[in-house]
Amino acid sequence: MTESVWFMLKALFLGFVEGFTEFIPVSSTAHLLLIGDWIDFSSGNDKVFEVVIQFGSILAVMWIFRARLWQLIGGTLRGERSEVLFARNLLIAFLPAAVIGALTIKYIKAMFHNPAIFVVTLVVGGIIMLWVERKPQYAKHTADAPLPANTDDSVASLNARSRTLEEITWRQALVVGFAQCLAMVPGTSRSGATIISGMIAGIQRKTATEFSFFLAMPTMLAATVYDLYRNAGALNETQSIAIVVGFAAAFVSALIVVRAVLRFVSRRTYRPFAWYRIGLGMVVALWLLNR
């Protein structure tokens, strides 16, 4: 097996890792960077691969929720109050990450090369999740009715509940937006930060999850376009093909898992993910000590 083929197989594997971890609060970026290091996958100093393939997962969600997206776009253009409020909240939540991300991108990318940061962010994030789940004042915002027993299509389930998104206030959206900025630090988890912050701000779990999914669309699109604009000229042919392979794998795997993720977070707490984060953080700490 040639070196280039082996490199592409690693890119394919990491693409599947991205798709399976993007929508659960365990940090897909940490998994990509750590596993990439463990399997000796070198994507270059700018880590364009790790950023761009994440949009493959987001594109899968956009495809699954395409009917709801067209409803949002059409309703906003027609001036429908519920859709205008939804679009307003997405814009408010998107702006902090867009501005702060553009100003701090060099410092953020530098953190990608320091696995010790993952130990802190994974463990602290897990502890915060456990704390939120134990607080009774947040429980009243997270006790959601289970999905209908005959519901196999999570898209229909989401669309039926989408009216609750208009109840999010601009202040709550802003809280989620600034929490998304924290997720720029590798190991924090974008989905975890936005969902948990939404719960703390008083948004029901299922609504916070829905809002997080939709917020990921403009956020990751902007990150992908910006990163490619800055670094496209530095990519060689092998790296470019690897990005395409990883992007496709992330898209396919996300299509498979996203409905299961939606069902899980609608019915269960985040405690299993919290303990997983803490355990993974300890594993990374031991690995660093013995490296």
Solvent accessible surface area in square Angstrom, and as a share of the most:
residue,aa,sasa,rsa
1,M,166,0.74
2,T,86,0.50
3,E,151,0.68
4,S,60,0.38
5,V,73,0.42
6,W,131,0.46
7,F,35,0.15
8,M,36,0.16
9,L,74,0.37
10,K,25,0.10
11,A,0,0.00
12,L,66,0.33
13,F,101,0.42
14,L,0,0.00
15,G,0,0.00
16,F,72,0.30
17,V,17,0.09
18,E,0,0.00
19,G,0,0.00
20,F,96,0.40
21,T,14,0.08
22,E,9,0.04
23,F,5,0.02
24,I,33,0.17
25,P,1,0.01
26,V,3,0.02
27,S,3,0.02
28,S,10,0.06
29,T,21,0.12
30,A,0,0.00
31,H,14,0.06
32,L,0,0.00
33,L,15,0.08
34,L,2,0.01
35,I,32,0.16
36,G,4,0.04
37,D,73,0.38
38,W,105,0.37
39,I,53,0.27
40,D,114,0.59
41,F,13,0.05
42,S,81,0.52
43,S,8,0.05
44,G,27,0.26
45,N,123,0.63
46,D,63,0.33
47,K,31,0.13
48,V,3,0.02
49,F,6,0.03
50,E,5,0.02
51,V,16,0.09
52,V,6,0.03
53,I,0,0.00
54,Q,17,0.08
55,F,20,0.08
56,G,0,0.00
57,S,0,0.00
58,I,1,0.00
59,L,64,0.32
60,A,0,0.00
61,V,1,0.00
62,M,52,0.23
63,W,140,0.49
64,I,10,0.05
65,F,0,0.00
66,R,107,0.39
67,A,65,0.50
68,R,6,0.02
69,L,30,0.15
70,W,177,0.62
71,Q,84,0.37
72,L,15,0.08
73,I,82,0.41
74,G,16,0.16
75,G,0,0.00
76,T,48,0.28
77,L,148,0.73
78,R,163,0.59
79,G,50,0.48
80,E,70,0.31
81,R,172,0.63
82,S,38,0.25
83,E,8,0.03
84,V,59,0.34
85,L,30,0.15
86,F,2,0.01
87,A,29,0.22
88,R,86,0.31
89,N,0,0.00
90,L,20,0.10
91,L,101,0.50
92,I,36,0.18
93,A,0,0.00
94,F,38,0.16
95,L,82,0.41
96,P,13,0.08
97,A,8,0.06
98,A,35,0.27
99,V,84,0.48
100,I,62,0.32
101,G,14,0.13
102,A,51,0.40
103,L,135,0.67
104,T,43,0.25
105,I,31,0.16
106,K,148,0.63
107,Y,154,0.59
108,I,19,0.10
109,K,20,0.08
110,A,64,0.50
111,M,58,0.26
112,F,19,0.08
113,H,96,0.43
114,N,67,0.34
115,P,21,0.13
116,A,49,0.38
117,I,38,0.19
118,F,2,0.01
119,V,28,0.16
120,V,92,0.53
121,T,21,0.12
122,L,0,0.00
123,V,24,0.14
124,V,70,0.40
125,G,16,0.16
126,G,0,0.00
127,I,95,0.48
128,I,76,0.39
129,M,7,0.03
130,L,24,0.12
131,W,113,0.39
132,V,1,0.01
133,E,17,0.08
134,R,186,0.68
135,K,62,0.26
136,P,103,0.65
137,Q,89,0.39
138,Y,29,0.11
139,A,47,0.37
140,K,143,0.61
141,H,48,0.22
142,T,16,0.09
143,A,85,0.66
144,D,28,0.15
145,A,81,0.62
146,P,98,0.62
147,L,12,0.06
148,P,75,0.47
149,A,109,0.85
150,N,136,0.70
151,T,24,0.14
152,D,119,0.61
153,D,64,0.33
154,S,3,0.02
155,V,17,0.10
156,A,57,0.44
157,S,10,0.06
158,L,1,0.00
159,N,49,0.25
160,A,70,0.54
161,R,44,0.16
162,S,7,0.05
163,R,180,0.66
164,T,40,0.23
165,L,1,0.01
166,E,52,0.23
167,E,128,0.58
168,I,5,0.03
169,T,63,0.37
170,W,112,0.39
171,R,154,0.56
172,Q,35,0.15
173,A,0,0.00
174,L,60,0.30
175,V,70,0.41
176,V,3,0.02
177,G,0,0.00
178,F,105,0.44
179,A,11,0.08
180,Q,3,0.01
181,C,16,0.09
182,L,119,0.59
183,A,19,0.14
184,M,40,0.18
185,V,42,0.24
186,P,3,0.02
187,G,0,0.00
188,T,31,0.18
189,S,7,0.04
190,R,28,0.10
191,S,1,0.01
192,G,6,0.05
193,A,17,0.13
194,T,1,0.01
195,I,3,0.01
196,I,11,0.06
197,S,13,0.08
198,G,0,0.00
199,M,0,0.00
200,I,68,0.34
201,A,30,0.23
202,G,23,0.22
203,I,8,0.04
204,Q,77,0.34
205,R,10,0.04
206,K,30,0.13
207,T,6,0.03
208,A,4,0.03
209,T,2,0.01
210,E,1,0.01
211,F,2,0.01
212,S,0,0.00
213,F,1,0.01
214,F,2,0.01
215,L,0,0.00
216,A,0,0.00
217,M,9,0.04
218,P,45,0.28
219,T,18,0.11
220,M,16,0.07
221,L,80,0.40
222,A,41,0.31
223,A,36,0.28
224,T,10,0.06
225,V,89,0.51
226,Y,81,0.31
227,D,2,0.01
228,L,62,0.31
229,Y,181,0.69
230,R,95,0.35
231,N,11,0.06
232,A,56,0.43
233,G,86,0.82
234,A,78,0.60
235,L,37,0.19
236,N,84,0.43
237,E,134,0.60
238,T,53,0.31
239,Q,38,0.17
240,S,46,0.29
241,I,77,0.39
242,A,1,0.01
243,I,16,0.08
244,V,101,0.58
245,V,39,0.22
246,G,0,0.00
247,F,51,0.21
248,A,51,0.39
249,A,4,0.03
250,A,0,0.00
251,F,51,0.21
252,V,70,0.40
253,S,0,0.00
254,A,0,0.00
255,L,49,0.24
256,I,117,0.59
257,V,20,0.11
258,V,0,0.00
259,R,82,0.30
260,A,50,0.39
261,V,14,0.08
262,L,8,0.04
263,R,70,0.25
264,F,59,0.25
265,V,3,0.02
266,S,7,0.05
267,R,120,0.44
268,R,146,0.53
269,T,44,0.26
270,Y,3,0.01
271,R,93,0.34
272,P,75,0.47
273,F,29,0.12
274,A,0,0.00
275,W,153,0.54
276,Y,104,0.39
277,R,2,0.01
278,I,29,0.15
279,G,35,0.33
280,L,25,0.12
281,G,0,0.00
282,M,92,0.41
283,V,80,0.46
284,V,0,0.00
285,A,25,0.19
286,L,109,0.54
287,W,59,0.21
288,L,43,0.21
289,L,144,0.72
290,N,121,0.62
291,R,173,0.63
